[in-house]
Amino acid sequence: MMIFVMSRLLILGCFLSVLQIVKAQDAANVLEDIPFDYATRHAIYDFDANRLTNTDSIPEFQSKTTPLKLTGIVYQPDGITPAKDVIVFIRHAGEQGKFDVRTQNDKRYVYHRGWVKTNADGVYTFYTFIPGSYLHSKELRRIHASVKAAGEAAYNLPDFIFNDDPFLSKHCRKRMRKKGVDCILTTVKKETFYLAEKNIVLRAAEVE
């Protein structure tokens, strides 16, 4: 009986995690463009334009046990043409699965975050670490990501999750494939870090 209950809880946890990812894929999920209210605007707009390049390091990544190089190419909606000057923003929990939330200028923010702007070849790179799952939970490890192309509204991408996550079941994978959600990261162990490559295809601009 106990094994059955644990199995059902695992399936439920996986279902809820994937449901959130699928909803992000299905919904328009457009963020307010060019917001002026600093306190309430999305954090994707809180970058320092003078320091923005196609590479960024998440705070404390070097001191973590699972440092991660996350890199890839952002493409135009045709899936072929590299997209230049696209802002990619990520944020995620710490290695124990808890978000380190801080306050600056009366605004709360996730400490482990970063911004990049793709170069002429559409390339972006983050030096970060693999987040953990919250203690005693069945939540998938995930990296939250948002993008903003020049002249377009920003929007959230489906959360990046990890191929080796023990809570990512066959049922979860099947459901994601059925929905056309491509957000699984496969990590490769290098000498001192893990490497994950994730290309991003921008969605087509909405026609009014």
C-alpha positions in Angstrom: 0.0 0.0 0.0 2.8 2.4 0.9 4.6 1.8 -2.4 1.3 2.5 -4.3 0.8 5.7 -2.4 4.3 6.9 -3.0 4.0 6.0 -6.7 0.7 8.0 -7.0 2.3 11.0 -5.3 5.3 10.9 -7.7 2.9 10.8 -10.7 0.9 13.7 -9.2 4.0 15.8 -8.6 5.3 15.2 -12.1 1.9 16.0 -13.6 1.6 19.3 -11.7 5.2 20.3 -12.8 4.6 19.4 -16.4 1.2 21.1 -16.4 2.8 24.4 -15.4 5.3 24.0 -18.3 2.6 23.0 -20.8 0.5 26.0 -19.7 3.4 28.3 -20.4 3.7 26.8 -23.9 -0.1 27.1 -24.6 -0.7 30.5 -23.2 0.2 33.8 -24.9 2.2 34.6 -21.7 3.2 38.1 -23.0 4.8 40.4 -20.5 4.0 44.1 -20.4 6.2 45.8 -23.0 8.4 48.8 -21.9 6.9 49.1 -18.4 7.9 52.2 -16.4 7.0 51.2 -12.9 10.2 49.7 -11.6 8.6 48.2 -8.5 6.1 46.1 -10.4 7.7 45.5 -13.8 9.1 42.1 -14.8 12.7 41.6 -13.9 13.7 41.0 -17.5 13.8 44.8 -17.8 16.0 45.3 -14.8 19.4 44.9 -16.6 22.2 47.4 -16.9 22.3 48.2 -20.6 26.0 49.3 -20.4 27.1 45.9 -19.1 24.9 43.6 -21.2 26.8 41.1 -23.4 26.0 37.7 -24.8 27.6 36.1 -21.7 26.7 36.4 -18.0 27.5 34.7 -14.7 24.9 33.9 -12.1 26.0 35.0 -8.6 28.0 32.3 -6.7 28.0 29.8 -9.5 31.7 29.1 -9.0 31.2 28.0 -5.4 28.4 25.5 -6.2 28.8 21.7 -6.4 27.1 21.6 -9.8 28.4 24.5 -11.9 26.7 24.7 -15.3 27.5 26.3 -18.6 24.1 26.9 -20.4 24.6 28.0 -24.0 22.8 27.9 -27.3 21.6 29.9 -30.3 18.4 32.0 -30.5 16.8 31.7 -33.9 14.2 33.8 -35.7 10.8 32.1 -36.0 11.9 30.3 -39.2 14.2 28.2 -37.0 17.2 28.9 -39.4 18.2 32.6 -39.1 20.2 33.6 -36.0 18.4 36.3 -33.9 20.6 39.2 -32.9 20.2 41.5 -29.9 17.6 39.2 -28.2 17.6 39.6 -24.4 17.5 36.3 -22.6 16.8 36.3 -18.8 17.0 33.4 -16.4 16.4 32.9 -12.7 16.2 29.8 -10.6 16.3 28.3 -7.1 19.4 27.4 -5.1 21.0 24.0 -4.8 18.5 23.1 -2.0 15.5 24.1 -4.1 14.8 27.3 -2.2 14.7 30.7 -3.9 17.1 33.2 -2.5 14.8 36.3 -2.5 16.3 39.7 -1.7 15.2 43.3 -1.8 16.8 46.2 -3.6 15.3 49.7 -3.9 12.1 48.4 -2.3 11.8 45.6 -4.9 12.0 41.9 -4.2 14.0 39.8 -6.7 15.5 36.4 -7.1 19.2 36.5 -6.4 20.3 33.8 -8.7 19.5 35.4 -12.0 21.2 36.9 -15.1 20.7 38.6 -18.4 22.4 38.3 -21.8 21.9 39.9 -25.3 22.6 37.6 -28.2 25.5 38.5 -30.6 25.3 38.6 -34.4 25.3 34.8 -34.5 22.4 34.5 -32.0 24.7 32.9 -29.4 24.0 33.3 -25.7 25.9 31.8 -22.7 25.1 31.6 -18.9 27.5 30.4 -16.3 25.3 29.2 -13.5 24.6 26.0 -11.6 22.0 23.2 -11.5 19.2 24.1 -9.1 17.9 21.6 -6.7 14.4 20.3 -5.8 12.8 21.6 -2.6 13.4 19.2 0.3 10.8 16.3 0.5 9.1 17.5 -2.7 8.6 15.9 -6.0 9.1 19.1 -7.9 11.3 19.1 -11.0 14.5 21.0 -11.0 13.9 24.0 -13.3 15.3 27.2 -14.8 12.8 29.9 -15.5 13.6 31.8 -18.7 12.2 34.8 -20.6 13.1 36.4 -23.9 12.6 39.8 -25.6 13.4 40.4 -29.2 14.0 44.0 -30.4 10.7 45.7 -31.1 8.7 42.8 -29.6 7.0 42.2 -26.3 8.8 40.0 -23.8 7.4 36.6 -22.9 8.2 33.6 -20.8 9.6 30.4 -22.2 8.6 26.9 -20.9 10.8 26.2 -17.9 14.0 24.4 -18.7 14.1 21.0 -16.9 16.8 18.3 -16.7 16.9 15.0 -18.5 18.4 13.2 -15.6 15.9 14.5 -13.1 14.6 11.5 -11.1 11.1 13.0 -11.0 10.9 13.3 -14.8 9.0 10.2 -15.6 8.2 8.5 -18.9 4.6 9.7 -18.5 5.8 13.3 -18.1 8.1 13.0 -21.2 5.2 11.5 -23.3 2.8 14.3 -22.3 5.4 17.0 -23.2 6.1 15.4 -26.6 2.4 15.3 -27.3 2.1 19.0 -26.5 5.2 19.8 -28.6 7.1 21.2 -25.6 10.9 21.1 -26.1 12.6 22.3 -22.9 14.6 19.4 -21.6 18.3 20.0 -20.9 20.8 17.2 -21.3 23.9 17.9 -19.2 27.4 16.6 -20.1 30.0 16.4 -17.3 33.2 18.3 -18.2 36.3 18.5 -16.0 35.1 21.3 -13.7 31.5 21.9 -14.8 28.4 20.6 -16.5 27.5 21.7 -20.1 24.0 22.0 -21.5 23.1 23.3 -24.9 19.7 24.7 -25.6 18.7 26.5 -28.8 15.7 28.8 -28.7 13.3 29.5 -31.6 11.4 32.7 -31.2 7.7 32.6 -31.8 6.2 34.5 -34.7 5.1 38.0 -34.0 1.3 38.3 -33.4 -0.6 40.0 -36.2 -3.2 42.4 -35.0 
